[in-house]
Amino acid sequence: MMEQYAIKGGNPLVGEVEIGGAKNAALAILAASVMTDETVMIENMPDVRDTNVLLQAISSIGGIVERIDRHTVKINGSQIHDLVIDGDYIKKIRASYYLLGALLGKYKKAEVALPGGCNIGSRPIDQHLKGFRALGAEVNIAHGLIIAQADTLRGNHIYMDVVTVGATINVMMAAVMAEGMTIIENAAKEPHVVDLANFLNSMGANIKGAGTDVIRIRGVAKLHRTEYAIIPDQIEAGTFMFAAAVTKGDITVKNVIPKHLESISAKLLEIGCEIEESDDAVRVVASRKLRHTHVKTLPYPGFPTDMQPQIAVALGLSNGTSIVTESIFENRFKYVDELARMGGSVKVEGNTAIINGVERYTGASITAPDLRAGAALVLAGLAAEGFTTIDEIRYIERGYEDFPQKLKSLGAQIELVDTDKALQKFKLCAG
Ligand code: UD1
């Protein structure tokens, strides 16, 4: 039997939970760490599969990776001997393509396999390539590799056709040591874009405007050592906030930046939860039946697409009909069939889900279709009557550290099991 989560639903989740470092910021920052020959120390790194795979990719090209403790790592990029990232690494995680921007920026050459990652719709990289080319790189795709090289990189004015986190990050890294000024217009404003800019600036880069839609990067000759702590994970925090909503619980997410959670808090308020904010924590109390609402995913500061399945699971338990519009990725409703097995009533038309609230979900055997949808289905299982098993949890492990442990500490009945015997034992104990 493959590993799965066994869940007995019905307990309100109550208590405090520590949120870890942001996975998506970590991926950009770890890649950028190789851009100096000096040693960089990164703190608050989440210990999840995606970051660990990227660290392996960095080691595989000669980067020296020293794990100080579970959440602290030192990286030294002075011994990098290989500018080709091929094969397994990139297929496991999409963000290994950040090494393209990092290595191109530092060595003026990089070859990286075309990325895989979560199957949530077609994920073009045209804006990344356009940005590299605007800086003077020659970019070709051959034999499944993206090959980028330049004699010199020169700053340029780049207008992004769509707001893209990935291309903003990749182009920012490529431009940091280019000659002259690069201006990225229509840049993504996500907290992790700002975090990467702050990190690079702490290494001596000159980046202004990150967090607005115009980023100005004045090239510097080289980057130097730094120590840097990654921002808290907005999506992990949001997932626990919705865990409170669906289980009629009372959860305080700690070590967060409440400002980054505003679009999530606003929706929770709208559907009838109470929210209390302090400097670095947000408390969500759900004591009433949830109310229906409409939501559309948008680039930051809009409601994040990475929270779309979680809010849909909550709206599935509200009174009335809700409409969820997915405007970022085209194929992000794959959890709907799984939710239907639990009694959910969701109809998808194009990029819209029409959700009719039901009284309750009922436990079922389901499969995680991708990272965030997998986490959302765990929430459904925690809210459901009876037992749920979820397989393909390797998706969930890509982005959530100690997910079952953290949920358990809030009173959830959830266990990672990998044998029938363990599953039976869980069922007996959870009874
Ligand atoms: C990142 C996040 C992901 C999140 C997404 C949107 C990481 C590792 N992943 O993904 O969790 O769901 O942001 O917040 O940080 N696009 C193009 N051309 C391009 C690049 C993107 O058309 O060259 C389109 C995409 O198809 C999508 C939209 O732009 O429709 C946004 O994608 P993007 O912001 O780039 O997402 P990722 O960086 O892949």
Boltz pocket constraint, residues with backbone or C-beta under 6 A from the ligand:
constraints:
  - pocket:
      binder: B
      contacts: [[A, 24], [A, 25], [A, 27], [A, 95], [A, 122], [A, 123], [A, 124], [A, 125], [A, 126], [A, 127], [A, 128], [A, 129], [A, 162], [A, 163], [A, 164], [A, 165], [A, 166], [A, 167], [A, 188], [A, 304], [A, 305], [A, 306], [A, 327], [A, 328], [A, 329]]
      max_distance: 6.0
